[in-house]
Amino acid sequence: MISHLVYKNIHLIGVFMVLMALGGLLLHRINGGTQQHAWRKPVAITHGVGMFLILLGGFGMLARLGIFLSWPGWVIVKVIIWIVLGALIAVIFRKPTLAKPLWWITIVLGGLAAYLAGNKPF
Ligand code: HEM
């Protein structure tokens, strides 16, 4: 049986991959880069695999915590954050003016997701 700790590590590796990919793309965009760049495929793979690992680790931990169909509020908000982080890869090049604010917003979203898991406020 896969332990809670192993799922947490999978989850966190996914988080790091997604944040690396988004950070790289945001800086590229802030510097005037376009969607056609040399590292396009590896960045897309890093983001996509990271999204999957967040989901795998997250739901694995939920199973270990005995949380199945009725999700508490903190899980619902984390799933929304996950969806937003997934959508951002498309938004960065469609809305170039948002790149600078998204740099900070992404950090806040990551911090909020961590806070929700640690504190489970609702
Ligand atoms: C599908 C969405 C997600 C689900 C279902 C989910 C679920 C979970 C669960 C169940 C835990 C463990 C809580 C515990 O040990 O008591 C956890 C921990 C954590 N999650 Fe998520 N999560 C999701 C998305 C995210 C995202 C998008 C991020 C950050 C960008 C994130 C960051 C973290 C961090 C940093 C921890 C470790 C907190 C700690 O050790 O106290 N999660 N998550």
Boltz pocket constraint, residues with backbone or C-beta under 6 A from the ligand:
constraints:
  - pocket:
      binder: B
      contacts: [[A, 11], [A, 15], [A, 54], [A, 55], [A, 57], [A, 58], [A, 59], [A, 61], [A, 62], [A, 65], [A, 75], [A, 78], [A, 79], [A, 81], [A, 82], [A, 85], [A, 109], [A, 110], [A, 111], [A, 113], [A, 114], [A, 117], [A, 118]]
      max_distance: 6.0
